[in-house]
Amino acid sequence: MLVNAMLYVLQTGCAWRLLPLNFPSWGTVYAQYRKWRIRGVLKDVHDVLRERVRKAAGREAQPTAGIIDSQSAKTTEAGGIRGFDGAKKVNGRKRHILVDTLGLILRVVVHPADLQDREGGKLVLDGVKKQYPTLEKVWADQGYTGGFLRWAKDSSNLLVEVVYPWWRQAKRYTPDLVEDVDPRKTFHVLPRRWVVERTFAWLGKCRRLSKDYEALPETTETLVYLAMIRLMLRRLGRDPPSHQAT
């Protein structure tokens, strides 16, 4: 019941105090959630489920490649650190995630929105090889150019490949064909980049993550892991691994 109550808050976006009476008291639920957040219990559960989902999909437990990106979210009067993202005109925080090629989260870091992607990306990739020693390559967008590529190679021994928009790539080879194209009015799926965007769409189905309502960035990070736990449990329940006994 405690987990169901946490998932109810995550899914509906209601305050802890507004939990329906058929759940345990909100104080009991929140106290348990806070304890699990501090001890990293939900993060550990998330990592175990991710490995099971990968194996069920015919993949190795540990990934060899990933995709990195960030999403800016507005904050509320709850307080805590925040910043202004001038590019997206958002005053709040960024959820910086690294996902595998299935879109499952490997790591999430929440930081002020005024921190550039190349700096926030360092927070995500710092020490990531210790947790995922088989990780070799990471795809990113053009916000991670510059010294970030060299930093990733020197500090983490990771190859970061920047996936540029299609019109920028085409202009190098066929400038006459794309000279009059307005990239703002042309949609095109970028290789590998769509995977992380789909993950953000999954998180967007949880109303508690529509904004950053939390005072602590660590609380938001835990909610992201909880959202992925919900997704992976439903996936494993629908498509149980073939090696499990029936």
C-alpha positions in Angstrom: 0.0 0.0 0.0 2.9 2.4 0.7 4.3 2.0 -2.8 0.8 2.3 -4.3 0.3 5.6 -2.4 3.7 6.9 -3.7 2.7 6.0 -7.2 -0.7 7.7 -6.8 1.0 11.0 -5.8 3.4 10.6 -8.8 0.7 9.8 -11.3 -2.0 12.3 -10.2 0.3 15.1 -9.0 -1.6 15.6 -5.8 0.0 16.8 -2.6 1.0 14.3 0.0 -1.6 15.6 2.4 -4.3 15.0 -0.2 -3.9 11.2 -0.4 -7.3 9.5 -0.4 -8.3 7.8 2.9 -8.0 4.3 1.4 -4.3 4.7 1.6 -2.2 4.9 4.8 -1.9 8.3 6.4 0.1 10.8 4.3 2.6 11.3 7.1 3.4 7.5 7.1 3.7 7.4 3.3 5.9 10.5 3.1 8.1 9.4 6.0 8.8 6.1 4.3 9.4 7.8 0.9 11.9 10.2 2.5 13.7 7.3 4.3 14.0 5.4 1.0 15.2 8.5 -0.8 17.9 9.1 1.7 19.1 5.5 1.7 18.9 5.2 -2.1 16.4 2.3 -1.9 14.3 3.3 -4.9 17.5 3.9 -6.9 18.7 0.4 -6.2 15.3 -1.1 -7.1 15.3 0.9 -10.3 18.7 -0.4 -11.3 17.7 -4.1 -10.6 14.6 -3.7 -12.7 16.5 -2.0 -15.5 18.8 -5.0 -15.8 15.8 -7.4 -15.9 14.1 -5.3 -18.6 17.3 -5.3 -20.7 17.7 -9.1 -20.4 14.0 -9.6 -21.3 14.7 -7.5 -24.4 17.6 -9.8 -25.3 20.3 -7.3 -24.3 23.2 -7.6 -21.9 22.6 -6.4 -18.4 25.2 -3.6 -18.7 24.9 -1.1 -21.6 27.6 -0.2 -24.0 26.1 3.0 -25.4 23.8 5.8 -24.2 22.2 9.1 -25.0 22.3 12.2 -22.9 20.0 15.2 -22.8 18.3 17.7 -20.5 14.8 19.0 -19.9 14.0 22.3 -18.3 11.1 22.4 -15.8 9.5 25.3 -14.0 9.8 25.4 -10.2 7.1 26.5 -7.7 7.1 28.4 -4.4 8.4 25.3 -2.7 11.9 26.9 -2.8 15.3 25.3 -3.3 17.9 26.0 -5.9 16.9 27.2 -9.3 18.1 29.3 -12.3 16.9 30.9 -15.5 17.3 29.0 -18.8 17.7 31.8 -21.3 17.3 29.6 -24.3 14.0 28.1 -23.3 12.8 31.0 -21.1 12.3 28.8 -18.1 13.0 29.7 -14.5 13.6 26.5 -12.7 15.7 23.4 -12.9 17.0 21.0 -15.5 16.5 17.2 -15.4 19.7 15.9 -17.0 19.4 12.2 -17.9 21.6 9.5 -19.4 19.6 6.6 -21.0 20.6 3.4 -22.7 19.5 2.6 -26.3 16.2 1.3 -25.0 15.4 4.6 -23.3 15.9 3.3 -19.8 17.5 5.7 -17.4 21.1 5.1 -16.4 21.6 8.2 -14.3 19.6 11.4 -13.6 21.0 14.7 -12.1 18.7 17.7 -11.3 20.5 21.1 -11.3 19.6 24.8 -11.8 18.4 25.6 -15.3 21.0 28.3 -15.8 23.7 25.6 -16.0 24.7 25.0 -19.6 24.3 21.5 -21.0 28.0 20.9 -21.4 28.5 21.7 -17.7 25.5 19.7 -16.5 26.6 16.8 -18.7 29.8 16.6 -16.7 27.7 16.1 -13.5 26.0 13.2 -15.3 29.0 11.5 -16.7 31.4 12.1 -13.8 32.3 8.6 -12.5 29.7 6.9 -14.7 32.3 4.3 -15.8 32.5 3.0 -12.3 28.9 2.0 -12.3 28.8 1.1 -16.0 32.3 -0.2 -16.9 31.1 -1.4 -20.3 29.8 2.0 -21.4 31.8 3.2 -24.4 29.8 5.7 -26.4 27.3 8.5 -25.8 25.2 10.4 -28.3 24.4 14.0 -27.6 23.0 17.1 -29.4 24.9 20.2 -30.4 24.6 21.7 -26.9 27.5 19.4 -25.8 30.1 20.6 -28.2 33.4 22.3 -27.3 35.5 21.2 -24.5 32.9 18.7 -23.2 33.9 16.2 -25.9 37.5 16.2 -24.8 36.6 16.2 -21.1 34.5 13.1 -21.6 37.3 11.3 -23.4 40.0 12.3 -20.9 38.2 11.9 -17.7 35.7 9.1 -18.4 37.2 7.4 -21.5 33.9 7.9 -23.3 33.4 8.7 -27.0 30.7 11.4 -27.2 29.2 11.7 -30.7 27.2 14.9 -31.5 24.1 14.3 -33.7 23.5 17.4 -35.7 20.1 18.4 -37.2 19.5 16.9 -40.6 19.5 20.3 -42.4 22.9 21.1 -41.0 24.4 17.8 -42.1 22.8 18.1 -45.6 24.1 21.6 -46.1 27.6 20.4 -45.9 27.0 18.1 -49.0 24.1 19.6 -50.9 23.9 23.3 -50.0 21.8 24.1 -53.0 19.0 21.7 -52.0 18.6 23.0 -48.4 19.4 26.7 -48.9 15.8 27.8 -48.7 14.7 25.3 -46.0 13.5 26.8 -42.7 14.6 24.3 -40.0 12.0 25.7 -37.6 9.2 24.5 -39.9 10.6 21.2 -40.8 10.3 18.1 -38.7 12.8 15.3 -38.9 13.6 12.4 -36.5 17.3 12.5 -35.6 19.1 9.2 -35.3 19.5 8.1 -31.7 18.2 11.4 -30.4 14.6 10.3 -30.5 15.3 7.7 -27.8 16.0 10.1 -25.0 13.1 12.4 -26.2 10.8 9.4 -25.8 12.0 8.9 -22.3 11.1 12.5 -21.4 7.6 11.8 -22.9 7.3 8.8 -20.6 8.2 11.0 -17.6 5.6 13.6 -18.8 2.8 11.1 -18.2 3.4 11.6 -14.5 1.7 14.9 -13.4 4.0 15.3 -10.4 6.8 15.8 -12.9 4.9 18.4 -15.0 6.7 21.0 -12.9 9.4 20.7 -10.3 7.3 20.9 -7.1 10.1 19.8 -4.8 12.4 21.8 -2.5 15.3 19.4 -2.9 16.7 18.4 -6.3 17.3 14.9 -4.8 13.6 14.5 -4.3 13.0 15.1 -8.0 15.7 12.7 -9.0 14.0 10.0 -6.8 10.6 10.7 -8.4 12.2 10.2 -11.8 13.5 6.8 -10.7 10.1 6.0 -9.3 8.4 6.9 -12.6 10.7 4.5 -14.4 10.1 1.8 -11.8 6.4 2.1 -12.6 7.0 1.8 -16.3 9.4 -1.1 -16.0 7.1 -3.1 -13.7 4.3 -2.7 -16.1 6.5 -3.8 -18.9 7.8 -6.9 -17.1 4.3 -7.8 -16.0 3.1 -7.6 -19.6 6.1 -9.4 -21.2 7.7 -11.6 -18.5 11.2 -12.8 -19.4 11.3 -16.1 -21.2 13.8 -17.6 -18.7 11.5 -17.3 -15.8 9.5 -20.3 -14.7 5.8 -20.2 -15.6 
